[in-house]
Each structure stands twice: as C-alpha cells, then as structure tokens.
Amino acid sequence: MHPKPPAVKPNHRITTLSQQKRSYLAALAAILLWSTIAVAFKTALRYLDPFQLVFCSSLVSFVFFMLINLFSGGFRDLLKSSDRKGIAQSALLGMLNPFLYYLVLIHAYDMIPAQEAMTLNYIWPLMLALLSVPFLRQKLGTTAFLAMILSFSGIILIATKGQLASLSFSALKGDLLAAGSSIIWALYWIFNLKDDRTIPHKMFWNFFFGSVFSFLAALWFSNPFDINLNGWLSGTYLGLFEMGATFLLWLTALKLSKKTYLISQLIFLAPFISLIWIRLVLKEPVLPVTLMGLVLIVAGILWLQWSERQKPEGKPRK
C-alpha cells in the first residue's frame, strides 16, 4: 500500500493569505470612507444645524442596523436578548454615542476649521488609556506618560496655531469641544466592554435611543421636520459611512486579521488622507502647524500602543 499523502500545507497558507488580504481591503475601505468625514461634516452643516444633523444621521444608522438584524435572521433574538438591564445599558450608551459624542463633535466642526476639529478628535486613544485607570483599574507606566506628553504637545501646537510662547488660543471653545468629544468616545467604549451582546444587537439599541434623544433635542432647540433633500442626503452619507456600514467594515477587518494590532494602526492613515480631502474639496489651506501637530499626536499614540504591547502577558499593568 502506498502511504497516505500528507496534507497540503500551501493551500492553508493561501487561505490564510487570502483572509489577511480581505482584512486589509476591508480596513482600507473603512479608512478611505472615514477620511471623507471631515469634509462631509462641513458640507452637511451648509444645509443642517448640528441638532438636525445628529438626528438625521442617527436615524439613518438606526434603520441600517435594523435592516442588518432583519436580514441576518436575528431580529427575533434581538427582541428576546434585551431585558431591562440591557435596555438601560443601551439607553446610557445611546446617550453617549451617537447623541452626545456627535452633538459635541459637530458643534466643534461648526466653530473651527475642519482640519483642526478632525485632528483634535483623534486623541481618543489617549483618553481611552487615561480613563482606563479609574474605570478598568489599569496602570500606566513612565513610558506611557511620556508618550502622552508627546501627543498633548501636538494638541497644544494645533490649538495655539504654533504660538506656544504666548499660549494664545484663537478658538478655545471649538478646540475644547473637539478634544472633549474624544473623552465621550472613550467613555462609550469603556462602558461598551460590559455589554456582551452581539455587535448588531448593541448597535440597533444604541442608535434607537440615540435617535430618540437627538429627535427630542432637535425638537427643543431646532426643527427636525424642516430638513430638505440636501440635508437628508448629507445625513444619510454620515449615517452610513461614519456611523453604520463603515463601522461594520472595520470590525470585519479586525475579525479577519491574524495580527489585529497591525490593522488597528492603519486607522491613523485616515487623518492624513483627510487633510488631502480638506484641501481639495473645501479649499481649506492645510497649515504646517496642523500637520506637525498631527504627526506628534499620532507618534505619541503609536508609542503608547507599542509600550503596552511590550508588557508581559498575564501580569498586571505597571
């Protein structure tokens, strides 16, 4: 008898490579879509005020996740899986994101240049690391703090337009709103860790409550019924490509990847590509100080992530 031929390993390699390629394609698609969001915010604000825009885009994203659950056959499970505790948790998360997060961020875009708001919003990994200390009982070492100082120097550079000696802030309120939105985003993800429901289920309920909160806010401060066609088109774009479909693309990329940390670092391509769109579409001159500040912010975040990966697994953070 002839010996049984061994399993062909190259096929496994091909499958793995193909899966990794799909991961990169999904990640790059998400990054390209997210890179257009600064331009989309500024464009949408020509037709809608911030309250109308948050309501419109939240509603579109809610409908998107409702359809995802419906066509995936999990709509019945969606209703069954949400007890009183889950509903209360979703109400809190929906309050944080999309309602508060986007309301604060869009107000920032309404006050300061797109390049400034977009760049300052990208400090959320720093906020996540800082807030993990009290909420997740994690510890940050000396390297982590040095990395944060590097990033925060970039923030000050952008907010002062390079006037570091005088610390003169030309649009402090808008800068604080843009940076403050990153705190809301970080809190959202920390509380989200305690919700063990599936992503489509969580997103459905988050955007359901987000739509309710944003509708009530628009009803009080604006008019949710006075949205023209251009407004709805703008809100639909943001609801799909900032909040809904792009989010699923990114999660798919992380799920397919064998090296999640490599995919997660690709997200920092988005702000640099976004500066190109801002210059080409909005005709907003990109200031050298903005680019320098962004480089410092991203460098600090990557340094922080690198220092965290160097820690031995299974041991407490230092």
Beta strands, then each sheet from edge to edge (+ up, - down):
end
